[in-house]
Amino acid sequence: MEFQDIIQRVEKMLTQPLPGRVGQMMMSPQPVDETRFAEGALKNPRRGAVLMLFYPDEDQTLVPFIKRPSYEGVHSGQVAFPGGKWEEQDEDLSMTALREAEEEIGIDQKKVKLLGKLSDLFIPPSNFLVSPFIGFLEETPFFKPDPYEVDRIINCPVNQLTDLSIRKEGKITVRGKYQLNAPYFDIENEMVWGATAMMLGEFMYLWENS
């Protein structure tokens, strides 16, 4: 599909009711952590936002992911959308997503056109309630990754992202300590799992049913 056709399709599908848990559960680690969805489970969660960004590059449409560096933390070495925590200077969570994307991968947030958002997702290990926003750039950006936040940028073509063959399931080692069984997206030999995969699961549910 051409870039403009993809953007129009995404814009149209975001006008439909969001599937929420139905879409997210498609890519949830097993056994399911029901605290993600339980009524009253959220006790003063921290707020955050991420950006799923589409941009053209020659004859392709790409979505950038970041691989986080290894560190002593719950998201060490994981692949994610650019994003982070809400700060007081942010007018709203969409501004959080844009600001963090600019800080982490060096895009010009003023050039991003937002199309809408997916369902919020609670991440129990870090007590974050994350809002995933979707936007696009009309030109290929020049990325400047923040070495403190980003080990590398992974640019995934949309036609690969929507290919069912990259959806797999396997054992994932968490922080080098224990393993869990989880579905994941195999993107450039990286296992995209957990919250990011669940957000992508909701996106793919909309994409395939719109």
N, C-alpha and C positions, 0 to 999 in steps of 0.2 A: 504493500500500500504506500501511496505517496504521503509525505509528511502532513500536508494539509488535510488529507483524508483521515489520517490517524487522529489528528487533533479534533476534527469535527466529530469523529466517532466517540472519543473520550468525553468531549463536552456534552454530547447528547446523552451518553449513558449516565453521566453524573446528575442528570435531571431526574433520574428514576430513584425510587426508594432504595436506600442502601440495604444490602443483605445482612450487614453486621456479623453476628456470630455465625450465621450459616456459611458465609464466605470465609471468615477467619478460621473456622474449625477445620476446613479442608487441609490446612497446612500446620495444624497445631501439633506440638510434641505430644508423645504418648507416655504414660497416661495423661489425660487432660488435666491441667491445673485449674480446677473449678473456681479457684479464688479470682481468676480473671473475670469471671462472669457473675459471681454470687452477689445477690442483693446485700448491700451494706458492707461489702468487702473493702470498699475504698475509704480509708481513714486518713484524710488529709494527704492525698497523694501529691507528689511533685508533678508539675505540669511541664510538658515538652511538646515539640512538634518536629516533623521531618518533612522533606520535600522530595516527591517523585517528579523528576524533571525530564521533559522530552525536548530534544533538540535535533535539528537536521545536520547531517554530515554527508556531503555528496549525495549518493542515492539511498542513504539509509536514515532511519530515525533511531536515535540512541537514548538510553536512560543511564545516568551515572550512579554507581554505587561507590561507597568507600569501604576499604578494609581498615579497621582500626588497628593501631599498633598493639603489641603485647604489653600488658601492664597488670598490676595487681588490682583487678576490678572485675565486675560481673560481665562486662561486654568485651573483654580482652580478645583481640584478634578476630572479632566477628565482622561480617560484611553487613552493611546497613545503608539506608538512605542517609544523605547528609541531614543533620539536624541536631537538636540539643534542647537544653532546658530554657523555659521561659524566664526572662529577666524583666525587671521593673520598667526599663525603658521601652519595652515592646508594647505597642498599642494593643495588640491582640496576638493570638497564637500563630496567625498567618505571618505576622511580622517576625516571630521567633523562627519559623521555618526558613524565611528568606534571609534573615540576618545570619543564621547559623550556616546556611549553604554558602553564603558569600565568604564567611570566615574560614570555612573548612576546605572549600574547593576553588575559591577565588572568582566565582561568577559575579557579574554585576546584577545585584538584586533588583535594581530599578528597571532592568530589561525583561524581567520575568513576568509573564502574564498568568495569573492564577485562574484555573478552571473550576476549582471546587475542592472538596475534601472527602476522604473516606471516613469510616466510623472510627471513633476513638478506641484505643486499645490499652488496657491496663497491663503493665509489666511487673508482676509481683517481686522478682528478685531485687529490683532497684526502686520499687514503689513509685513508678512513673505512670501517669496517664498521658498517652501520646496521641496527638492529632496529626494524621497524615494528610498533607496538602498536595495537590497535583497542579503543575504549571508547565509552561513551555517557554523556550526561547526561539526566536525566529532566525537565529544565526548560530553558527558553531562557536561555542565559547572557547576562550583560551584559559585552560585550567591552571590554577596556582595552588596546589594542595598545601595545607598547613602541616608541616612535618610532625608537629606535636600531636595532632588529632588524626592524621591520615597516613597510613602506611603506603597505600596506593589507591588510585581511582580505577574502577572497573567500568568500562562503557559497554553496555549490553544492547545489541540491536533488538528492537521491538519484535521483529519476526522470530528471534530466538527466544525472547521472553514468553511469547505466546505458544511456543512449541511444547506440546505435551511430553515430548521425550526428555526434557530437562527436569521434569518433576520426578523425584526419586525418593527413596526411603532408606535409612540406614542408621548406624550407631554413630553418635556424635560425642566426642570427648569435650567436656565442659571444664575450662580452666585447668586442663591437664590432670584433673582429679577423679572424675567419674563419668560414666557414659549414660546416655539416654537414647531411646529410639525415637526418631523424628523424621517426618517428611521434609524434603528440602528441594531447592532449585539448584541445579548444577550449572553454575555460571563461571566460565573460564576456570574450571577445575576448583572452584570455591564452593563450599556448602553454605548456601544462603538459607538459614533456618530461623526458628524462633519467631520473635515479633515481626521482623522484616518479612519473613515468608508468610506470616498470617495476614499482614497488610496486602501483600501481593496476591494472596489467596482470594481476598475480597475483591481486589481489582480484577483478577481473572474471572471470577464468578460473574461480575458485571459484564466484562468483555464478551464472555461466551454466551451470555443469556440476553444481551441487549439486541 
